[in-house]
Structure formats: structure tokens, C-alpha cells
């Protein structure tokens, strides 16, 4: 067995899936809520920065942008493609709890973040850079959970997406 390989085939499959999602990331589902709790969900283009944070470019006209400003929090979902999944009730999905930080053009991290997005989206990104209502937001994962199938749930380390720990739900006193 190669060094670092998991002896558990289910865990190994989960690690391969999650590494593939990270490498091919282009779109995430974003969940936000207003300060009063009004929810919003949307799909947004995303790239990753060198430290593993999601970079998104969002319009100031969108509800999720206002909610990100109000609360500084979001949830990011990366889900198995419907075209390839075999069991909709056991769809593989990775959810991250994130803090949100707006990066204005004067922020020293802004050029590097733009370059990370440009590497993923090319000319399409250029359109948003010319629009004054668009904002660059950095979503820093605080913790993640992967559902890899029936009875296969893992906590995910934000620093290393392939570092998975079996999730044990809290026990209830009955």
C-alpha cells in the first residue's frame, strides 16, 4: 500500500472524490442569511486562493451580497453532479461553514485573488472587473462536513481537504 494511503476503501474513495472536487472547482452553491434570518441560496462562480479560501465575485445588487456584508458568514456547498450520481438520496456533498471578508481593490491581497480567479475564468472575469457594483469576497472555511454516501459522513479539515475524520453525531439523553 502506498505511503499515506487509507486501508479503508470507503475513506479512500471519499478522499479521491474530495481532492477531485477541489482541483476542478468552478461553481459552488452559496447559502446566506440576513441579520434577521431571511435565507438566500444561489450558485456562484468560485476559485480557491493559496490558503484554501473560496474567492467569489458578486454583484452588490444580489441579496447574498447584502447578507454577506450584514453577517460576515456563509455556507458553501459542493455537490456531486446530478449527471453522474447513481443514488440521489446518497448524493455526495461537501459543506463548509465560512466567514466572509470583502477585499476592496486597495487591499494588498486583491491582485493575487484576482489572478487566482482569472486563472479559472479568463475573459469572463474581466467583465466583472469593469462593473462598479461587483465585489471580491473571500470565504474562509472554518470547518467542513462531507457526506460520501449512506453512513459515510466525515468532518473535513479546512487546511487539508483530504484529512477526513469520521463524524460521530452527538448522543442524546433519552
C-alpha positions as CSV (number, residue, x, y, z in Angstrom):
1,X,0.0,0.0,0.0
2,X,1.4,3.5,-0.9
3,X,2.5,5.7,1.9
4,X,-0.4,7.7,3.3
5,X,-3.0,5.5,1.5
6,X,-6.0,4.7,3.6
7,X,-6.7,1.0,4.4
8,X,-10.4,1.8,4.4
9,X,-11.7,1.7,0.8
10,X,-14.7,3.9,1.6
11,X,-12.4,6.6,3.2
12,X,-10.0,6.3,0.2
13,X,-12.9,6.8,-2.3
14,X,-14.1,9.9,-0.3
15,X,-10.6,11.3,-0.3
16,X,-10.3,10.9,-4.1
17,X,-13.7,12.5,-4.7
18,X,-13.0,15.5,-2.5
19,X,-9.5,16.0,-4.0
20,X,-11.1,15.9,-7.5
21,X,-13.7,18.5,-6.5
22,X,-11.0,20.8,-5.1
23,X,-9.0,20.5,-8.3
24,X,-11.9,21.1,-10.6
25,X,-13.8,23.7,-8.6
26,X,-15.6,26.3,-10.7
27,X,-19.0,26.7,-9.1
28,X,-20.4,26.4,-5.6
29,X,-23.8,26.8,-4.0
30,X,-23.8,29.7,-1.6
31,X,-26.2,29.9,1.4
32,X,-26.5,33.1,3.3
33,X,-29.0,34.7,5.7
34,X,-29.8,38.3,6.6
35,X,-29.3,39.6,10.1
36,X,-33.0,38.9,10.7
37,X,-32.6,35.3,9.5
38,X,-34.1,35.7,5.9
39,X,-32.4,32.9,3.9
40,X,-30.9,33.1,0.4
41,X,-29.3,30.4,-1.8
42,X,-27.5,30.9,-5.1
43,X,-24.9,29.3,-7.4
44,X,-21.8,31.4,-7.8
45,X,-18.5,31.0,-9.7
46,X,-15.6,30.3,-7.3
47,X,-11.9,29.8,-7.3
48,X,-9.6,28.9,-4.4
49,X,-6.7,31.1,-3.1
50,X,-3.4,29.7,-2.0
51,X,-4.6,29.4,1.6
52,X,-7.8,27.4,0.7
53,X,-10.3,30.2,0.9
54,X,-13.1,30.5,-1.7
55,X,-12.9,33.6,-3.9
56,X,-16.2,34.8,-5.3
57,X,-17.1,37.9,-7.4
58,X,-20.6,39.0,-6.5
59,X,-22.9,41.8,-7.5
60,X,-23.9,44.4,-5.0
61,X,-27.5,44.1,-6.4
62,X,-27.7,40.5,-5.1
63,X,-29.3,39.6,-1.8
64,X,-26.5,37.3,-0.9
65,X,-24.0,40.2,-1.2
66,X,-26.0,42.3,1.2
67,X,-26.3,39.3,3.6
68,X,-22.6,38.6,3.5
69,X,-22.0,42.3,4.5
70,X,-24.6,42.1,7.3
71,X,-23.4,38.8,8.9
72,X,-20.0,38.1,7.6
73,X,-21.0,34.4,7.4
74,X,-21.9,31.9,4.7
75,X,-22.2,28.2,3.9
76,X,-20.7,26.8,0.8
77,X,-21.9,23.6,-0.8
78,X,-20.1,21.5,-3.4
79,X,-22.3,18.7,-4.6
80,X,-21.9,15.6,-6.8
81,X,-23.1,16.3,-10.4
82,X,-26.6,15.1,-11.0
83,X,-25.5,13.7,-14.4
84,X,-23.1,11.2,-12.8
85,X,-24.7,10.3,-9.4
86,X,-26.3,6.9,-9.1
87,X,-28.3,7.4,-5.9
88,X,-30.0,10.8,-5.4
89,X,-30.7,10.0,-1.7
90,X,-27.0,9.5,-1.1
91,X,-25.6,12.3,-3.2
92,X,-22.0,13.2,-2.3
93,X,-21.8,16.7,-0.9
94,X,-19.3,18.8,0.9
95,X,-20.5,21.7,3.1
96,X,-18.2,24.4,4.5
97,X,-19.0,26.9,7.3
98,X,-17.3,30.1,6.3
99,X,-16.5,33.6,7.4
100,X,-16.8,36.3,4.7
101,X,-14.4,39.1,4.1
102,X,-14.8,41.7,1.3
103,X,-11.5,42.5,-0.4
104,X,-11.5,46.1,-1.8
105,X,-9.1,46.9,-4.7
106,X,-6.8,48.7,-2.3
107,X,-6.3,45.5,-0.2
108,X,-2.8,44.1,-0.8
109,X,-4.4,40.6,-1.3
110,X,-6.7,41.8,-4.1
111,X,-4.3,41.4,-7.1
112,X,-3.4,37.8,-6.1
113,X,-7.0,37.0,-5.6
114,X,-8.0,38.4,-9.0
115,X,-5.2,36.3,-10.6
116,X,-6.5,33.1,-8.9
117,X,-9.9,33.9,-10.3
118,X,-8.5,34.9,-13.7
119,X,-6.8,31.5,-13.9
120,X,-10.2,29.8,-13.6
121,X,-12.4,32.1,-15.6
122,X,-10.3,34.1,-18.0
123,X,-12.0,36.8,-20.0
124,X,-15.4,36.3,-18.2
125,X,-13.8,37.7,-15.0
126,X,-12.6,40.7,-16.9
127,X,-16.3,41.7,-17.5
128,X,-16.9,41.9,-13.8
129,X,-13.8,43.9,-13.1
130,X,-15.2,46.7,-15.2
131,X,-18.5,46.7,-13.3
132,X,-18.5,49.0,-10.3
133,X,-21.2,47.1,-8.4
134,X,-19.2,43.8,-8.3
135,X,-17.2,42.9,-5.2
136,X,-14.5,40.3,-4.5
137,X,-15.3,38.3,-1.4
138,X,-13.0,35.8,0.4
139,X,-14.9,33.0,2.2
140,X,-12.6,31.3,4.7
141,X,-13.7,27.8,5.6
142,X,-13.9,27.2,9.4
143,X,-15.0,23.6,9.2
144,X,-16.5,21.2,6.8
145,X,-18.6,18.1,6.5
146,X,-18.6,15.5,3.7
147,X,-21.5,13.2,3.1
148,X,-19.9,10.5,0.9
149,X,-22.9,8.1,1.0
150,X,-25.2,6.2,3.3
151,X,-23.5,6.1,6.7
152,X,-20.4,7.8,5.3
153,X,-20.1,11.2,6.9
154,X,-16.8,12.9,7.7
155,X,-15.5,16.1,9.3
156,X,-13.1,17.8,6.8
157,X,-10.0,19.8,7.8
158,X,-10.1,23.2,6.0
159,X,-6.2,23.1,5.7
160,X,-6.2,19.7,4.0
161,X,-9.4,18.6,2.3
162,X,-8.3,15.0,2.2
163,X,-7.8,14.9,6.0
164,X,-11.1,13.3,7.0
165,X,-12.4,12.2,10.4
166,X,-15.4,10.0,10.8
167,X,-18.3,12.1,12.0
168,X,-20.0,10.9,15.2
169,X,-23.3,12.6,15.9
170,X,-23.8,13.9,19.5
171,X,-25.6,11.4,21.7
172,X,-29.0,12.4,23.0
173,X,-30.0,11.7,26.5
174,X,-33.3,9.9,26.3
